[in-house]
């Protein structure tokens, strides 16, 4: 990474966390979440089990997405990235959404366990309580790992956090370009690194936290990873309940999700983009399942939004999003017709492979050429496999 003006060591490294910065930190986490909750509430048209867990889960990710879009819009207008200005815009958007949904019920329906039933816990309630306690212990451990550990993962300090740090120092989203372009660039405020071409959503989240703190803190900028895991668990529980699972069964499946070693690693070692990719994909899958089984149009729209977000997290998100195409076809086309469509598609692909080859150019991926003579993909070029 480099540029005409290297941010270098800064006094921000040593500024203590004050009461005001703590308040800013809390606002930076909660205001986008509240914005997302208000906007996503419309996707649940009827009261149903688990509705508020799902709204809170999906609301967090929607708020993250809206916050990064607001930051990009402000920068596009040529304005300085200022925490108070961005926070005010997010607050105004929240008020607008709340007014738009003013006729919708916001009452939380709690389980009817009142009276003496609270003092006669059944084994199901005991089991549910233990599962919730175990999940809280998991997230407590994740929180301590994030707060105590400085920026650690390889990709975090090689590809993602450097962008956030540079943008914080400049107060704007200065461009990152390819190394060969940077070497010949006369501009002093351009930078380069290995993943210069990757989408900005992940470093923008880190930048948002740094703007709230008013300094660069390699631990606290990664707090969104903790809330990402929590929101994913809430969304999972809520959608399982909406699909008909009992409270206990939904909690068991949610606990199995939270206790996955791979998921826990990516929450605790905060800074990678894969957790966000997996979470957005999982939320899209769950909303898609609701649409496919219940034909809830709002859930279908929600799934579409989260699928289309994947390429803006990381370039492979285009491929992840493409995996939804077969699922949509299966959901829309009856069984026998689906077999005919699959056979026809296979015949077309095989014919293209052995004749003209499959040759196309995709945005952010580049050229794809697959033929008998040659295979050319991003980062790979080799000979094909000739049968004849």
Buried (B, 14 or more C-beta within 10 A) or exposed (E): BEBEEEBEEEEBEEBEBEEEBEEBBEBBBEBBBBBBBBBBBBBBEEEBBBBBBBBBBBBBBBBBBBBBEBBBEBBEEEEEBEBEBBBEBBBEBBEEBBEEBEEEEEEEEEEEEEEEEEEEEEEEBEBBEEBEEEBEEBBEEBBEBBEEBEBBBEBBBBBBBBBBBBBBBBEBBBBBBEEEEBEEBEEEEBBBBEBBEBBBBBBBBBBBBBBBBBBBBBBBBBBBBBBBBBBBBBBBBBBBBBBEBEBBEBBBBBBEBBEEEEBBBBBBBBBBBBBBBBBBBBBBBBBBBBBBEEEBEBBBBBBBBBBBBBBBBBBBBBEBBEEBEEBBBBBEBEEEEBEEEBEEEEEEEEEBBEEEBEEEEBEBBEEBBBBBEEBBEEEEEEEBEEEE
